[in-house]
Amino acid sequence: MATNELSVLEIKLAGPQIDFLERKAKEIGISKEELVRLYILSDMLKISNSDTLENKSGKERMEQVRLTLDAHTLIWYLDEMLHYKLSKPAMQAITKAEENGIIYIPIIAILEVLRLIEKGKFSLSFSELMSILEKSRLYQIIPLDTRLLSYMTITQGLNLHDRLIAATAIFTNSILISKDRIIGQAVKDKGIHLEVLWSDAQ
């Protein structure tokens, strides 16, 4: 990470916030620079969604199907040519959420998809992806903030990417749709409830 990027963010944040980032970085086992970089990237995307968690009543959230998608599940679903990569239970769950639900997208999943698109792994462009996500009320992108960081402390043992994915699902009390069985097992070993759905295509 460039030094000037860190300096720019430190100028924008107050002293206590910088101290908080340093403490949280130590708690979750990453460098302050890595954590600040995630904050910068979250800010650069400038994602907004009026359909926030706070704007929904508790009853409305309970009645909805709530899912969290990791990067591969997201791109496999949005690109119809890749639907065959999704398991039947995963496809059914996402279809049901489309009818009455909400799909949470972790900020780290967006960044991972960007990296894969830049490598030419998918035909969908990043601008097309963001247009789909921002125009649809179905999707809500969960940014990296202090609330999400507090959940990362209970997902220790996973890599940074998987920790953010798991933390997002736990934070939103949603079902994680992911082919990665390591996430579910690691969280389960800690006695934390997290439903991970994929099944037959693993």
N, C-alpha and C positions, 0 to 999 in steps of 0.2 A: 504494500500500500504506500502511495506517495506521501511524503511528509506534509506537503501542502494541503492534501485532502484532510489529514488529521487536524491540521491547524485551522482549516476553515470550519470544521465541525466544532472544534473547541471554542472558537470565537462565538458560534451560534448558541452554545450551551453555557449555562451558568456553572460556576465552580462546584456547587453541590451535586450537579448532574454528572460532571466529569468524575467526581469522587465515587458516585454511585456506579458508574460504568466500570471503574477500576475494581470495585468490590465484587460486582457481578461477574466480571471476567475471571477473577480468581475463583469464585464459587463454581462456575461452570467449566473451568479448566481450559480456557482459551486466552489468548493475549488480548489486551485492550485494543490493539490495532485491528484485530479480526472483528471484534465486537463493533467498534466504531465504523468499520467498513460496511458492515451490514446495515447500520443506521444510515450511512450515506446513501447506499444503494436504495434503501427503502424510500428515502427522501427524494432521490432522483426520479424514481418512477412516478411520484406525485399521484398516487392512486387515491381516488375518492369514491365513496359509495354511500348514498344517503340512507340505504337500508342497513344501518349498523346494528350491532348487537343491542346497544342501548335503546334504539328506537322500537324494538320489538317487545311486546308484553311477554311475561313469563308463560302465560297460557298459550300464546301463539307459537312460541318457540317449542313448547312441549308437544304440540300437535304436528309439528313439521318433521319431515325426515331430514336429519342433519348428517351430512357426510363431510369428510375431509379427504381430499385427493392428493396423492404425492405426484411428483413431476411426470413419471411415465404414465400413470393412470390418466392424468389430465390430457396429455398429448394423444394418447391412444383413443380417448373418447372424442376429442374435438376433431381429429382427423379420421373421417369415415373409412378411409382405406386401411386404417390400423385397428378397426373394431375387433378384428379376429384375435388380437392379442389380449383382449379382456376376457376374464372368466365369465361364465353365465351369471353367477351370483352378483359379480361386480356390475355387469351391464344392467341387470334387473334393478339393483339398488339405485343406480344413477338415474335410470328411467323413472323410477318411482319418485325420486327427489325432484325431477323435472315437473311432475304433476303437482306435488305439494311438498315443497321442501326448500332447503338451502344447501349450497355446496361451498364449503370453506376452502380457500386456496392459500396455503402457507406462502409467505413472501419468498422463502428459500426455494420453493418449487418453481416459482416464476423465474427466478435467477438461474435455476438448473435448466429449465426449458430454453431460456435464452442461450445458454452455453451450448446446448445440443443443436439448436437451430443454427447457430454460428458455425458449428462443425459440419453442417449439411446433413444432419441425421433425419430431419423432417422437412416436408415440402411446405408446411405452413410457415408463413413469415411471422416475426415477432409482432409487427404492427397489426397483423390480422388476429393474432392471439389476443392482444390487448384490447382490440376493438370488440371482440366477442365477449370478453370478461367484463368490460366496462359498460357495455350497452345492455347486458342482461341482468335482470333482478335476481336471477337464480344464483349467481356467483357473488361471493364476498371474499375479497382478498384480506387476509389477516396480516397486518404489518408487524414488524419487530418493534415492540415497545416494552415498557417496564412491566406490564402485566404478563406478557408472554415470557419474559425473562425469568419471572418468579417460578414459572412451571418448568423451565429448563433445568432447574436445580434437582428435580425429581426424575430426570431422564438420564442421569449420569451413567456412563458406560457405553453409550452409543456415539457414533461420530457426530460432528456438529450438524450436518445436514439432517440426519435421522432424528436428532434431539429436537430440532425445530419442528419437524413434521409431527412427532409424537406430542410435543408440547402444545401444538395448535389443536390437535384432536382432543386432548385432555381439557384444554382451556375452553373450547367450544362445546364440550360434552357431546361430541359427535363420533360417528363410526368412521374409522380410518379405512379407506379403500387402497390397499397396497399389496403388491405381490411379495414384498420383502417380509419374510416371516421373522427375521431377526428382531425387528422393532417390537412386534407383539410379545415375543418371548422375553426380551430384555426387560420390558415394562412389567410383565407378569411376574417375573422373578423378584421384582421389588415390591410386589403386593399391590400394585396400582391397577385399577380397572381401566382397560382400554380395549374396546372391541375392534379387532382388525378383520376385515372381510376380504376374502379372495377365493379360497377353497380349491375347486377341482382343476384349475389351470396351473397350479403351482408345480 
